[in-house]
Amino acid sequence: MRPEQIEPIALNALLVGSLTAIDERGTQSGIDKKPVAGALHLSPTGFVGDHQGDLKRHGGIEKAVHHYPGDHYRLWRSEIGPAAVLDHPGAFGENLSTSGLTEDDVAVGDRFRLGRALLEVSQGRQPCWKLNKRFGQSDMARRVQQSGRTGWYYRVIEEGRVCAEDALALVERRYPTWTIRRLWHYLYVDTMNRDALQEIANLDILPTNWRDYAIKRLATRKVEDWSRRLEGQHEG
């Protein structure tokens, strides 16, 4: 699919979050993001005014902007029932909310113009235990991982001003076969497909840690343990 074949996607919301306690231990998180009406500057590490509590695992150059499809909210309501956080964008800690663009449509390396900034899809979202706290569901992070409705991250190629009224316009596709959905499939479903793992290991557009998953699986013939990330064991 060529960039000119995809119409610009308007934002449902542009969101940022301040640090607040996410659990009884007082663990700080910026997952509670709120819509903004004006313009924000997007720097190489994210929107000015946006915060992350754990900078080792969240934010940074490879996870500067989080995008979650609003299309998934209806499915989540049908699966987990009413949840106050699903009443408006930001339930999953996303910076960008849209309709009409999902993990099936977006591939790593895709570049989008948004306002004066240029974004590049860097990786899928690997859900963590903070979603369990956010939703009041002990297995919410695992549900997100198993569903494939994970959302994705961008790195910032060109920084600049972004407004809530802006639209995402696809300008370049370099790895159209490596959609976020396909990456998810080989990371979490067909986990020991050696041909796919070799491709992922050689996919330079991916961050090093994603390629390392593939390299280690090929070497050890074992899949990494996700329980600490999903359940928060020994975290904080």
N, C-alpha and C positions, 0 to 999 in steps of 0.2 A: 504494500500500500504506500503510495507516494504522499508526501506531506500535504500537497494541494488537494488531496481527496478527503481530508479530514477537516471538517468545519471547526473554526475556533470554538472553544468550550468556555462559556461564561462561568464565573465563580458564583457558587451559592453563598459562600462566606470566606472571608480572610480572617484568620484567627491567630491570637498569641496568648500566652499564659504566664502568669506570675507563679512564684514558688509558694506552695502550700503543703501542709502535712497530709500524707496519703494514708497513713496507718497509725496504730496506737503507739508506735515507737517514735513518731514524729518525723519519719522519713520524708524528705522534701522532694516534691515533684512539680513539674510544670504541665502536667497532663490536662489540667482543667483549663482549657483554652476558651477564650471568649471572642466573639466577632468584633471587628473594628470597622468603623465607617469611613475613616479617612485614608490617607496615604501612609505607607511605611517604607523605610529604606530596607532593602534586602542586601545584606553583606555576605561575604563568602561563608560565614558560619551561621547565617539565619537572619530572621527579621529582627530589627531593633525593637526591643521591648518584649521579646520572647525569651523564655528561660527554661533550662533543664536542670533537674536536681542531681543527676548522675552523669557527669560529662564524660565518663569513661565509656558508657554504653549508649548515650543519647546525644544528639546534636553533633557539632563538629562539621568539618568540610564535607564528609561523605553522607551526612544525615542533616543537611542544613535546613531542608524543608520537607515536611511530612504531608502527603496527600492521601485522603481517604474518600472513596466514592460515597456520595450520599445515596446512591442507588442501593446500597446494601442495608440501609436502615430498616426498610420494610421487612426484609428477610429476617433480620435480627429480632424485630418485634414479634414475628410469627414464631420464632424458635424459643425465645427466652421470656416472652410475655412483656407486659408494660414495664418500662424502665425510664425514669425521669431523665436520665442523661441522653436518651434517644429522642427526646422531644425537640432537639435543636442540634445543629452542627456542632462538632467539637467533642462528641462522645468518646472518640478514640484518640484524642490528643492531636488531631490533625491541624495543620496550618492552612490547608486548602481543602475546600469542600466543593464538589461539582456533581453534576448529573450527566450521564451519557459517556463516561470514560471509566473503564474498569481495568482490572489486571489482565483481562483478555486482550485489551486494545493497546496496552502500553508495553514497550520493550526497553531493556537496558540500552543506554546510549541515545535514546530519543531526546531530542532537544526541543524545548518549547520556549517561545517568547511570551513573557508575562509582564505587561507594562514595559518598563525600560530594562528589565532584567532578562537574562537568558539562563534557563535551567536545563539540566541534563539528568535524566533518570539514572540513578546510581545502583539501586538495589531494592529488593522487597523489604517490607517491615517484618521483623522477627518479634512477635508479641511477647511481652514479659508480664510478670505477676502483678504489676501495678494495675493492669486491666481488671484483674480479679477484685481488687479493692474498689476500683472506680465503679464497677457494675454491681458489687455486692454478690458476685457469683464466684465460687471457689475455683471453677474451671474455665472461666471466661477466656483467659489467654490461650488455653489449650483448644477451646472451641474455635477461636479465631485462626489459630495455626492449622487446625484440621479442615476448616472450611475453605481455605485459600483466599478468603476475603480479608486480606492483610493490609492493603494499601501499599504505598511505596515511598521512597525517598528520592530527593533531588540533591545534586551538588550544584553550586552556583558558578556558572561560566563567566557571566558578566553581571556585576552587581548594579542595582539601580532602584528606582522608586516603583512601588507596586500599589495599586488601589483596589479596593473591593469591587469596583466596577469593571476591572480589566478582565480579559479573556485569555485563556491558554491557546496559543497558536503553534501547532507543530511545524517546525521548520527543517528538521533533518532526522532521517532514520538511517542508522548504520548497521544495526543487528536486529532486523525485524523478526527473525525467527525466535529470538530469545525474549519472549514476552515474560512479564512478571509471573503469569500463570504457569508457564512452562518451567521457569526456574523453581517455583514452589513445588511443582510436581516431582522434580528430581531431588529436591532437598528433603521433602517430607513424605512422599508416596512411593515412587519407584527409586528407593534410596541407594540401591547398589547397582544401578545401570552403568556399567563401566564405560560404555561409549559416551554416554551423556556426561558422566563425571570427567572424562578426559577433555571433552569440549569446554566444560565449565572451568577446569583447571587452566585452560589456555585462553580464556575469555578475558583479555587484558582490561576491558572496560569495567569489569567488576572490581570492587574493593578487594584488597589482599585477603581479608579474613574469609570472604565468601569463596575465593579460589582455594584457600587453605582447607576448607571443609572437604572439597573434592579431592585434593591431593592426599589428605590424611585417610580418607575412606579408601582410596585406591591402594594406599600403602598398607593399611591395617585390616582392611575388609570388615571394618566395624563402623557403625553409625554413632555419632556423639550422643551423649546423654543431655536431654533438654530439660530435665526436671528442675534444675536450679533456676533457670531463666523463667520457666512457666509457673513454678510454685513458690519461688522466693526463698528456697532453702538456704539458710546461712547468709542471706542478703542483708545489707543495711548496716 
